[in-house]
Amino acid sequence: MGNLAVVNACALSRFAFAELPGGRCAFERVLRCAAGLPGVERLVLFGGEGAPEGLLARELLAADGRPVPVERTERRGWDVPGLVAELGKVSLGLDDSSDLFYLQGDFPLYDSALAARMHESHKRYYAEYTFADGYPIGLSLEILKPGVARELSRLLAPEDGEIRRDALFALIQRDINAFDIETELSPVDLRMSRVQLSCDTLRNFRLVQSVIEAGGVDEASILKVVEKRGELLRTLPAYVEIQITDGVTQEVAYSPLVKLAPGAIERRGEMALERFKRVVAQVKHLADDAVVNLSLWGEPALHSRLPELLEAVYAEAGLSALIETSGVGWRAGVIEEIERRIGNRIVWIVDLDASSPEVYRRLRGEGWEEANAFVERLIALFPGKVYVQATRMTTNEEDLEAFYRAWKGRVANVIIQKYDFFGGFLPQLKVTDISPVRRFPCWHLKRDLVVLIDGTVPMCREDLKREHVLGNAFTEELEVIWDRGQAVHARHVAEDYPALCKACDEYYTYNF
């Protein structure tokens, strides 16, 4: 009995159908690859809504010229349980001599030779599940025995919802010792590059374009491009920090504002709603899936129109918002109004730093009871979206275990954040050095964009003194400003670091 190829096309964006250098869109390339995989006699397409009719062929040709029939499974509301159910259905009738290839419908750079090599190992070692590790995401597929596809349902959990790229592996991990697993290791470990060669967002689509234009057409050439052409990996921002207020409700001992902007606790400046809307509209135009943080260098609770600001973010389809707050100074009814307007879509991070009032007071001053009560209100209004955070320093190291235990299981996650001494602007209070053995280009230069209250766009968040300004978001296009940062990133790729960057140890920390 022959093999089956399943293409997950249940949530494709418009970029999956946009033509790539050399011709054909990602979706068409995936279908052709799937039909040409070893021994495939049938191809099943999950979803495919939005695909041009000309691409939804009833049959394709295998590598040896055989016709491969294409079936399409339509379903309302695709989620992980739905995916598992459909995999179980399509694998019925297949015996253990058959295999199931699982592909994403917007990964245009699958390497057929790599897939064939993985399948050979899968058969040789009688594996039940085979995947690759160390490769850029989008270069390798997954292979399952039909019995495994039917068994995945027992691994489902109540929290399984949206289908992620690693949905199958995430399920198998829950009982990993129950399966015979084979792993294909990349000759070059590129996990740290966090490259995803998919056509789902404008950012990733541009990356795929750049890789192809640089000569990336198969496993060897793509690995070479990703490893050696680091300047191509900076495409569009994924994380945008906007300063909406210049005031704070606490003078935090380890915050640079205490030294940089004394008196911030008295300030009440704020970015006007209309100016904020224009910035957000530019963010949408530049990076259609960015996360917007409204908490840069100021307490968001102090903005007089915060619910409207958040509404403006979500009015731009694809963008999402994050609020990081002290939990102190919130006016009555504001978070309830946010929940009414936006629903449970915002990620909340509350900076607590301590498990006891004494340690809290030493680091953050007054507000212990208010901040903790605020977290409880958030948990009730925004289930699954609330995080508490502590910055790890010599001044609270002994308290962190108690902090973690106090909140673990009660919030979405407990964040223990690395201490930032801003390249020497603050005293060094880090507990241990966790920096990589070898330096690499800064993640923040590659993926973050910062907009200050007056529209100034510095090179990065660490540029406290505005010594490396890229432009102003109120008077220039963000796309033009963002492109100016390419030169600094190129210097990082060449291991030539500006003075600000040489002393900085934030280059390896990562937001989105």
Legacy VTK file of the C-alpha trace (Angstrom):
# vtk DataFile Version 3.0
C-alpha trace
ASCII
DATASET POLYDATA
POINTS 512 float
0.000 0.000 0.000
1.315 3.456 -0.888
2.028 6.527 1.224
-0.201 9.492 1.981
0.721 13.201 1.935
-1.323 15.615 4.050
-0.964 19.358 3.440
-2.176 21.632 6.219
-3.734 24.602 4.414
-6.394 25.447 6.978
-5.128 28.946 7.875
-3.219 30.303 4.900
-2.645 34.034 4.460
-2.557 35.933 1.177
1.229 35.561 1.103
0.872 31.817 0.499
-0.565 32.653 -2.931
1.880 35.432 -3.874
4.405 34.590 -6.577
7.961 34.011 -5.422
11.238 34.638 -7.275
11.615 31.964 -9.931
7.850 31.581 -10.302
5.005 29.803 -8.491
3.616 30.674 -5.081
4.330 28.849 -1.820
1.070 26.868 -1.929
1.718 25.511 -5.417
5.311 24.632 -4.534
4.160 22.672 -1.479
1.572 20.714 -3.454
4.121 19.783 -6.119
6.597 18.734 -3.448
3.978 16.634 -1.647
2.954 14.798 -4.829
6.584 13.960 -5.547
7.412 12.455 -2.152
8.468 8.780 -2.034
5.618 6.375 -2.729
2.827 8.946 -2.372
-0.353 7.655 -4.002
-2.799 10.157 -2.528
-2.675 13.775 -1.390
-5.168 15.219 1.099
-5.529 18.961 1.528
-6.825 20.225 4.882
-8.629 23.503 4.205
-7.328 25.579 1.333
-9.916 28.342 1.578
-8.798 31.405 -0.312
-6.678 29.484 -2.794
-7.199 30.466 -6.438
-9.284 27.852 -8.245
-6.473 27.193 -10.690
-4.293 25.876 -7.874
-6.854 23.396 -6.540
-6.126 20.634 -9.040
-7.842 17.270 -8.740
-4.610 15.481 -9.435
-0.892 16.178 -9.641
2.008 14.267 -11.092
4.431 12.250 -9.005
8.169 12.355 -9.713
7.829 9.297 -11.948
4.902 10.772 -13.875
2.135 8.887 -12.052
-1.068 10.831 -11.426
-1.625 11.547 -7.711
-5.276 12.298 -6.846
-5.880 15.343 -4.634
-8.688 15.309 -2.083
-9.810 18.303 -0.059
-11.141 18.141 3.490
-13.168 21.175 4.523
-14.026 21.776 8.142
-15.504 24.616 10.166
-13.276 25.957 12.918
-9.949 24.210 12.530
-8.171 23.631 15.844
-5.832 20.988 17.283
-8.622 18.489 18.136
-10.020 18.991 14.611
-6.610 18.452 13.060
-6.114 15.252 15.049
-9.576 13.994 14.134
-8.979 14.548 10.424
-5.541 12.913 10.551
-7.174 9.890 12.146
-9.836 9.756 9.429
-7.509 10.032 6.442
-5.168 7.392 7.871
-7.950 4.806 8.099
-7.334 2.049 5.586
-3.556 2.549 5.698
-1.557 -0.276 7.230
1.902 -0.262 8.811
3.575 -0.616 5.432
2.393 2.929 4.639
3.588 6.284 5.927
1.974 9.691 6.287
3.897 12.825 5.262
2.702 16.012 7.004
3.443 19.376 5.348
2.499 23.029 5.920
0.785 24.673 2.950
2.898 27.843 3.105
6.422 26.372 3.438
7.738 26.788 -0.126
11.314 25.617 0.489
10.801 22.005 1.515
13.775 20.032 0.236
12.678 16.834 -1.541
16.071 15.167 -1.161
16.035 15.853 2.588
12.502 14.437 2.806
13.574 11.305 0.935
16.553 10.868 3.254
14.329 11.252 6.304
11.907 8.694 4.893
14.727 6.253 4.265
15.789 6.518 7.918
12.164 6.288 9.002
11.823 2.940 7.208
15.261 1.604 8.103
14.829 2.147 11.849
11.122 1.257 11.986
10.297 4.708 13.338
6.776 5.794 14.208
7.524 9.502 13.997
10.398 11.244 12.206
11.305 14.895 12.283
14.365 17.096 11.737
16.213 19.275 14.236
18.642 22.156 13.858
17.286 23.251 10.473
15.510 26.527 9.735
11.769 25.990 10.156
10.245 25.258 6.769
12.988 23.151 5.248
11.910 19.756 6.612
8.580 17.966 7.001
7.251 15.361 9.467
6.572 11.650 8.891
4.167 9.477 10.893
3.005 5.913 10.910
-0.787 5.744 10.347
-1.221 4.181 13.772
0.407 7.191 15.415
-1.911 9.552 13.540
-4.873 7.647 14.953
-3.389 7.564 18.454
-2.847 11.322 18.803
-6.377 11.842 20.140
-5.448 10.288 23.487
-2.797 12.973 23.946
-5.182 15.908 23.617
-5.592 18.302 26.547
-8.342 20.849 27.344
-6.044 23.764 26.526
-5.376 22.573 22.955
-6.794 25.169 20.616
-5.092 27.077 17.826
-2.946 24.959 15.516
0.719 25.866 15.819
3.493 24.784 13.488
4.745 22.255 16.040
1.291 20.903 16.922
2.114 17.233 16.219
5.456 17.269 18.021
3.894 19.100 20.979
1.338 16.289 21.314
3.886 13.492 20.970
6.099 15.134 23.607
3.402 14.513 26.203
4.179 10.791 26.070
7.419 10.780 24.136
8.667 7.460 25.501
5.656 5.700 23.991
6.901 6.290 20.445
9.864 5.189 18.377
11.247 8.499 17.126
13.916 9.173 14.522
15.616 12.580 14.279
17.395 14.000 11.244
20.073 16.407 12.500
21.145 19.413 10.488
24.855 19.493 9.559
24.790 23.083 10.875
22.763 23.845 14.004
20.763 26.936 13.079
18.178 26.885 15.841
19.531 30.107 17.296
18.777 31.913 14.040
15.034 31.417 14.701
14.454 31.505 10.955
11.027 30.480 9.680
10.860 30.035 5.916
7.116 30.461 5.569
4.790 32.657 3.561
2.385 33.576 6.337
3.372 37.160 7.184
4.973 39.953 5.218
8.083 39.584 7.397
8.550 35.909 6.614
7.535 36.344 2.968
10.322 38.901 2.514
12.766 36.551 4.191
11.829 33.729 1.809
12.251 36.117 -1.122
15.705 37.157 0.106
16.837 33.562 0.650
15.738 32.528 -2.847
17.320 35.602 -4.447
20.564 34.827 -2.588
20.658 31.361 -4.204
18.818 29.289 -1.581
17.084 26.528 -3.528
17.889 23.313 -1.654
19.150 22.077 1.712
22.836 22.896 1.220
22.356 26.309 -0.378
19.679 27.417 2.085
21.807 26.421 5.079
24.687 28.385 3.586
22.567 31.505 3.060
21.129 31.434 6.592
24.529 30.798 8.173
26.657 33.179 6.087
24.282 35.979 5.008
23.157 37.318 8.368
22.335 40.732 6.910
19.388 39.147 5.074
17.771 37.955 8.301
16.704 41.457 9.353
13.430 41.944 7.531
10.643 43.737 9.446
10.009 44.423 13.134
8.013 41.933 15.182
7.881 43.973 18.408
7.108 47.690 18.623
7.482 49.577 21.908
5.645 52.891 22.123
6.034 55.385 24.975
2.510 56.655 25.606
3.276 58.434 28.908
6.389 59.958 30.515
5.237 59.562 34.113
5.538 56.693 36.577
3.785 55.710 39.788
6.870 54.228 41.472
10.548 55.148 41.542
11.940 51.664 40.948
15.439 51.219 42.350
16.826 49.446 39.281
15.102 51.584 36.629
17.281 53.944 34.571
14.514 56.570 34.873
15.541 57.299 38.464
18.862 58.576 37.136
17.879 59.605 33.619
14.625 61.443 34.338
14.418 62.496 37.991
10.955 63.712 38.831
9.228 61.276 36.474
6.843 60.412 39.295
5.424 63.937 38.985
5.110 63.966 35.181
1.867 63.425 33.354
2.765 63.925 29.682
1.048 61.590 27.225
0.948 60.814 23.515
-2.209 62.182 21.900
-4.673 59.568 20.679
-4.602 60.790 17.075
-0.809 60.703 16.954
-0.846 57.212 18.439
-3.367 56.073 15.821
-1.143 57.353 13.016
1.868 55.524 14.428
-0.113 52.292 14.786
-1.417 52.591 11.218
2.186 52.867 10.043
3.128 49.834 12.133
0.356 47.859 10.430
1.607 48.949 7.006
5.171 47.997 7.909
4.659 44.753 9.850
1.163 43.322 9.691
1.491 40.973 12.689
3.572 43.034 15.132
3.083 43.008 18.894
2.656 46.566 20.208
3.852 47.262 23.772
2.329 50.436 25.257
4.568 50.473 28.329
7.900 51.992 27.302
9.429 54.373 29.896
6.135 55.191 31.546
3.230 53.712 33.455
0.387 53.004 30.980
-2.193 53.382 33.765
-1.521 57.134 33.696
-2.766 57.624 30.130
-6.184 59.268 30.180
-7.428 57.351 27.096
-5.775 53.946 27.413
-8.871 51.898 26.415
-9.096 53.912 23.192
-5.395 53.395 22.481
-5.823 49.654 22.824
-8.919 49.762 20.661
-6.842 51.528 17.991
-4.293 48.669 18.039
-6.933 46.000 17.543
-8.661 48.048 14.841
-5.631 47.177 12.714
-6.208 43.507 11.894
-3.224 41.325 12.735
-1.690 43.574 15.385
-1.833 42.655 19.059
-1.103 44.542 22.277
0.930 44.015 25.417
0.729 46.016 28.643
3.549 45.914 31.204
2.605 47.682 34.409
3.500 48.132 38.049
-0.144 47.488 38.921
-0.126 50.736 40.894
-2.103 53.870 40.035
-4.945 52.361 37.993
-8.183 54.330 38.047
-11.343 52.490 39.008
-13.143 50.853 36.093
-10.366 51.210 33.487
-9.458 47.538 33.104
-13.141 46.634 33.110
-13.669 49.090 30.258
-10.698 47.579 28.409
-12.232 44.129 28.766
-15.582 45.400 27.440
-13.964 47.055 24.434
-11.253 44.530 23.540
-12.191 41.278 25.245
-9.608 38.792 26.443
-6.955 39.519 23.818
-4.329 41.620 25.603
-1.244 40.164 27.268
-0.632 41.658 30.719
2.709 41.635 32.554
2.766 42.945 36.126
6.168 43.803 37.598
6.172 42.624 41.197
9.831 41.622 41.788
9.238 40.238 45.279
7.296 37.748 47.365
7.228 39.874 50.513
6.336 43.495 51.349
9.820 44.104 52.752
11.720 43.136 49.597
9.093 44.858 47.448
9.454 48.127 49.371
13.227 48.038 48.986
12.970 47.657 45.200
9.757 49.442 44.259
8.639 51.531 47.220
5.015 51.554 48.355
2.209 49.718 46.587
2.596 46.046 47.565
-1.051 45.476 48.481
-2.364 47.496 45.544
-0.184 45.691 42.991
-1.105 42.227 44.257
-4.798 43.095 44.338
-4.489 44.373 40.767
-3.071 41.018 39.635
-6.058 39.242 41.177
-8.457 41.552 39.284
-6.597 40.877 36.035
-6.725 37.105 36.548
-10.513 37.294 36.919
-11.002 39.509 33.858
-8.303 38.157 31.528
-7.842 34.422 32.232
-4.759 32.914 30.632
-3.358 36.320 29.632
-1.738 37.472 32.876
1.964 37.138 33.700
3.855 38.270 36.784
7.483 39.288 36.475
10.552 39.673 38.655
13.898 41.024 37.513
16.688 38.811 38.813
19.337 40.804 40.693
21.726 40.388 43.586
19.256 42.446 45.635
16.368 39.958 45.322
18.034 36.653 44.366
17.231 34.960 47.679
13.555 35.891 47.351
12.988 34.620 43.787
12.241 30.991 44.586
9.496 32.046 46.986
8.183 34.474 44.358
8.075 31.748 41.730
6.347 29.256 44.009
3.792 31.833 45.136
2.561 32.497 41.612
3.257 29.288 39.681
-0.014 27.791 38.471
-2.018 30.906 39.311
-1.024 32.974 36.284
-0.232 32.154 32.647
3.468 32.117 33.508
6.023 33.536 35.898
8.700 35.569 34.126
12.156 35.835 35.677
13.780 38.592 33.674
17.480 39.221 33.240
18.833 42.386 34.867
19.765 45.136 32.400
22.555 47.532 33.425
22.192 49.528 30.201
25.800 49.203 29.139
27.156 50.694 32.361
24.548 53.408 32.870
23.435 51.495 35.983
25.545 49.483 38.459
26.011 45.837 37.495
23.695 43.741 39.695
23.432 40.562 37.639
23.690 37.315 39.551
25.398 35.244 36.875
26.686 35.621 33.340
24.383 33.816 30.908
25.727 35.391 27.719
26.639 33.080 24.797
30.232 31.961 24.339
30.333 33.748 21.007
28.524 36.986 20.286
25.996 37.231 17.454
23.996 40.135 15.938
21.569 41.779 18.339
18.018 40.400 18.373
16.626 43.824 19.233
18.232 45.507 16.227
16.814 42.715 14.112
13.237 42.578 15.400
12.387 45.560 17.668
11.269 49.124 16.918
11.085 51.849 19.583
8.964 55.031 19.393
9.291 57.662 22.147
6.569 60.030 23.321
7.732 62.830 21.004
7.962 60.505 18.002
11.724 59.993 18.235
12.867 56.556 17.065
16.210 55.675 18.671
18.362 52.818 17.451
17.067 50.690 20.320
15.669 50.816 23.843
19.183 50.937 25.271
19.887 54.277 23.570
18.821 56.227 26.651
20.641 59.429 25.681
19.325 59.434 22.090
22.799 59.278 20.609
21.737 57.065 17.689
18.402 58.454 16.459
16.990 56.871 13.284
14.210 59.382 12.714
10.842 60.650 13.972
7.598 58.706 13.539
5.501 61.878 13.580
7.246 63.428 10.575
8.613 60.461 8.581
7.423 57.070 7.384
8.277 54.209 9.747
9.389 52.083 6.813
12.060 54.651 5.911
13.159 54.920 9.544
13.317 51.144 9.967
15.493 50.777 6.875
18.056 53.148 8.397
18.709 50.594 11.106
19.933 48.100 8.505
23.401 49.690 8.485
23.873 49.151 12.223
22.674 45.565 11.962
25.111 44.983 9.083
27.905 46.189 11.363
26.842 43.605 13.944
26.927 40.891 11.270
30.504 41.986 10.470
31.308 41.893 14.237
31.911 45.648 14.236
29.937 47.058 17.156
29.150 50.732 17.891
30.299 51.981 21.305
26.776 51.668 22.757
26.576 48.035 21.643
30.044 46.982 22.823
29.134 47.411 26.466
25.587 46.040 26.116
24.670 42.507 27.116
21.047 42.579 25.962
21.830 41.417 22.422
20.907 37.791 23.190
17.593 38.531 24.950
14.481 38.069 22.877
10.938 39.482 22.862
8.908 38.264 19.850
LINES 1 513
512 0 1 2 3 4 5 6 7 8 9 10 11 12 13 14 15 16 17 18 19 20 21 22 23 24 25 26 27 28 29 30 31 32 33 34 35 36 37 38 39 40 41 42 43 44 45 46 47 48 49 50 51 52 53 54 55 56 57 58 59 60 61 62 63 64 65 66 67 68 69 70 71 72 73 74 75 76 77 78 79 80 81 82 83 84 85 86 87 88 89 90 91 92 93 94 95 96 97 98 99 100 101 102 103 104 105 106 107 108 109 110 111 112 113 114 115 116 117 118 119 120 121 122 123 124 125 126 127 128 129 130 131 132 133 134 135 136 137 138 139 140 141 142 143 144 145 146 147 148 149 150 151 152 153 154 155 156 157 158 159 160 161 162 163 164 165 166 167 168 169 170 171 172 173 174 175 176 177 178 179 180 181 182 183 184 185 186 187 188 189 190 191 192 193 194 195 196 197 198 199 200 201 202 203 204 205 206 207 208 209 210 211 212 213 214 215 216 217 218 219 220 221 222 223 224 225 226 227 228 229 230 231 232 233 234 235 236 237 238 239 240 241 242 243 244 245 246 247 248 249 250 251 252 253 254 255 256 257 258 259 260 261 262 263 264 265 266 267 268 269 270 271 272 273 274 275 276 277 278 279 280 281 282 283 284 285 286 287 288 289 290 291 292 293 294 295 296 297 298 299 300 301 302 303 304 305 306 307 308 309 310 311 312 313 314 315 316 317 318 319 320 321 322 323 324 325 326 327 328 329 330 331 332 333 334 335 336 337 338 339 340 341 342 343 344 345 346 347 348 349 350 351 352 353 354 355 356 357 358 359 360 361 362 363 364 365 366 367 368 369 370 371 372 373 374 375 376 377 378 379 380 381 382 383 384 385 386 387 388 389 390 391 392 393 394 395 396 397 398 399 400 401 402 403 404 405 406 407 408 409 410 411 412 413 414 415 416 417 418 419 420 421 422 423 424 425 426 427 428 429 430 431 432 433 434 435 436 437 438 439 440 441 442 443 444 445 446 447 448 449 450 451 452 453 454 455 456 457 458 459 460 461 462 463 464 465 466 467 468 469 470 471 472 473 474 475 476 477 478 479 480 481 482 483 484 485 486 487 488 489 490 491 492 493 494 495 496 497 498 499 500 501 502 503 504 505 506 507 508 509 510 511
